[in-house]
Amino acid sequence: MNRIRQLASDKSGPNGSPHTLLCIHRDPARLSLLEENGYEFVTATNGYDGLQLFMSRCVDAIVLEYPLGVSNGSIITTEIKQVRPKLPVVILTMRTCPMPF
């Protein structure tokens, strides 16, 4: 949580460029508030495309929707954490459920 709070308060990286957020969401336009607040924003509408972007781009944090059709947010997060265990990941869901990440 501390890393996410740090990203929220400091919107630029060490070289002065905006932090890059990978947003994996079926309707990424719903997350446009992040872009409007100065973050660089790359999007994917499904877990497979999100993992491809994660492997090909340097991102500072990930925001993803829990229900992603064929996959879900916890499966995608597990894959991401195997590669970068300390990367902040925020999972969005409409229902209340415990998230182990």
N, C-alpha and C positions, 0 to 999 in steps of 0.2 A: 504493500500500500504506500509506503514512503516514496518509492520510485515514481508511482503514478502521481502522487501529490507534487513531487518535484517537477515532473513534466507539465503538470497543470499550471504551476506558478512560473515556469521558465519556458516560454514558447519557442525559444530558439536554441539550436545546438551549439556546440563549441566553436564552430566556424561562422556563427551568426545566421545560418540558414534555418528555416522553420523546421521543427521536429516533424518527422514523417510518421503518419499513422496509417496502418493498414486496416481498412474497414471491410469486414466480410459480412455482408448483410444482403438479404434478398431485395431490399429497397434502399440502396445507399443514399438516395436523396434525403431520406429521413435523418441522416447524420450530418447534413450540410452545416449545421451549427458549429461543428468542429472546424471546418474549413473557414467559415466566416470569422472565427476567432484566431486565425493566424497559423493554423497547422497545415502542412502539406498533407494531402489526402489522396491515397490510392485505394481503389475499391475492387472488390470481387463480389459476385452475387452468389457464389457457392463455395463450398469447402475445398474442392479440388483446385479451382482457379486461385483461391486464397493461398493455398499451400504453394502453388507455383510462383505467385508473386512474392511470398515470404522467402522462398529460396533464391529468387533472382534480384531482390532489392534489399537494401539496408533500411530497416524500419526501427523506430524508437519505441513503439508500442502497437498493440493490436486491440481493436474493438470488434467484437463479433456477436452475431445473433445466435442464440442457442439453437432454435430449430432452423436447420439449413436444408431441408428436403431429405435427400438420401443420407446425409451425414448429420451430425449435430456438433454444437460448440465444444462439448467436452472431448469428443474424439479429435477434433482439429487442434484443440489446445494441447492435448497429450502429444500429438505429433510435433507441434511447435516447441514444446518444453523439452523434448528429447534433443533438439538441436541447440536451442538457446534457453536454458532453464531459468535465467533471471529476467527474461524479457517480460515486461508488464502486459498482461492480457486482461481485458474487461469483457465479460460475457453478459449480453443483454437478454433478458427474458421477460415475458409477461406474467409468469407465475412465480411464486416463491418456492425455491428449492435450494438445498445446500449445494454449493459448488466447491469441490476439493482443491481449487487452484488459487 
